[in-house]
Amino acid sequence: MPVTLVRKSSSVDVNDAHAVRASLKDSVALEVKLKGQPITKLVFLADGYEEVLDLTTAIRDDRDASMGATFQLLRRRPHVERAFVIIGMEATDNDDQEHSYAVVFEEITEVDEPRRWWVSMQEFRTDANTELGHLIGGWQDSPFETPNIDHLMPFLREFAAPPPGSRPARVLPPRATHPDIQVAMDNLPSTAPTPTTARMMAELAAQIAVGDLLKGAVKGTIVVRYAQRAWEMWVLGDNMPTGLEGMVRYVANKREPPAEGVAVAMIAILPQDVPTVPFVQVIGEMDGKFVETRASMEFPEGPAGPKRLREIRWWEPTPVPEGGMWLGVDPVVLFDLGPLAIGEG
């Protein structure tokens, strides 16, 4: 079965090797923290956009294909400026202790220059109770770009020089990211109070969304909008046509009538926390102010079971910054998701 490249915009200067590598390492580290392991993929950067081939999907859909041959085929396309492999690695030390690593591997090709390779590795462990990843130390960059393929670990040589006769996967032309969105709608019960403050908006979002987040019934970031005693819950997955701020502004302002209040609920982490501590975060905006609440999570029945909250903390309402936050701010987007039916999602 043919596999598909997914294309999305990128603001990283493709000619700045340090910036490109740092951006990739940051995104891979976040994947490890949130998902417990890196997402294995091929990444190709061009001027203003990137193309990604999910290796897990490619191997499943085209079992006889060589991912090394696929990498070499795709990185030779004329518009590709930089080419990377993101992969996980397991290793055993001299004491028979197993270690897990996220690996970022780059092949560098320049006119009239020999191919060179660069590698960086980040050790991590996966928490059995939460299935979140905990980083161990920092990224270990190779000290230089090597033109000697023998310097590479054997499994990376498969990407640099696949065996003769290897067949690349059948790859379809790149396509834009398909939005992963679900929507539910309803009216407030006649006995429910009308939200009038940012805290009430956050409380409404928590009532609608947090239970589903804790049970795992929905996965993603939840945006709740309110207008004229009707609410909508938008579940935003990994693939979005713009960033979270743009999506919230779209939900708040591109729907009729414009929202009176909007809130965002998500499971989040703080990058500086070691070990990683997940929490539910809700931010509500209404009447010129915003308010935030957070509650750390516990996993009494392991990662697959329901979660529960503890240590709920509220921040005082704060005026929105000059220029606005979400409500009344044009999202300046180049897409239109079209009309939505009641109960869609």
Secondary structure by P-SEA (a helix, b strand, c coil): cbbbbbbbbbccccccaaaaaaaaaaaaaaaaaacccccbbbbbbcccbbbbbcaaaaaaacccccaaaaaaaaaacccccbbbbbbbbbbbccccbbbbbbbbbbbbbcccccbbbbbbbbbbbbcccccbbbbccccccccccccccccccaaaaaaacccccccccccccccccccbbbbbbbbccccccccccaaaaaaaaaaccaaaaaacccccbbbbbbcccbbbbbbbcccccccaaaaaaaaacccccccccccccccccccccccbbbbbbbbbbcccbbbbbbbbbbccccccccccccbbbbbcccccccccccccccccccccccccccccc
